[in-house]
């Protein structure tokens, strides 16, 4: 059995999040089904990206680094 994992990023506003995400996911599922792939599910991965602080942060009392959480949604298909 083969598996395919595709990034899934919904380009939508917050107030339309659920309906728009479902519509975009359904479009992706339909496109892959036309090529013989069966939708298995969504996998969500979150990573924390640490950005080093700029020079002079200590003198200014600012943080030495900042953290940003980035979420990746991956659609999993099998054939």
N, C-alpha and C positions, 0 to 999 in steps of 0.2 A: 504494500500500500504506500502511495506517495502522499506527502503533505506539502502544502504551500502556505506560507505565512506572509500576509500583505499588510503594510501599514494602513491604518484607517484613521483619518483625521477629518472630523466634521468641521466645515467652515460655516459656522452659523452664529447667530446672536444668542445671548442668554435666554431671552424670553421665548425663543422658538426651539430651545435645545432638544427636548425629547422628541417632538414630531419631526424636526429636520434631521436629527441624527438617525432616526429610524428609517426615514426615506432614503438617505444617502447610503445607509448600510444595505437596505433592500436592493438598491441599484447595483451595488458591488456584488451582492449575492447572485443577482440575476445575470450579471456579466460573466461571472465565473461558472455558473451553472450551464451557460451556453457553451462553455468549453469543456464541460464534463466534470467539473469540480463540485463536491458537496460541501456545504458550509458546516463546520464543526462547532465553532463558537468564537467568542472574543476573549483575548488575553490582555490584561492590563498590566503594564510595567511602569513603575515610577522610579526615577533615578534622581539623586541629589547632585547637582553640579555646584562645586565650590569655586568661587571666583576670588582670587587673591586680592587683597586690598591694594590701593594705590600708595605710592611713596608718600610719606608725610602723614599717614593716617594716625600714627601714634601721637604725633605732636598736636594734632587737631582733636584728639579724643575719639575719633571715629573707629568703627570696627576694622579689624585687620583682614576680614574676609566676609563674603556674603554667600549665602546658600540659596539656590533656586531649585525647586522641585519641578521636574519635567515629566509629563505623563505621555506614554506611548500606548496607543490602542492598536492591537494587532488582530486581524481577522484570520482565522485558521480554516483551511480547506483541505479536503482529502479526495483522492481519486482511486 
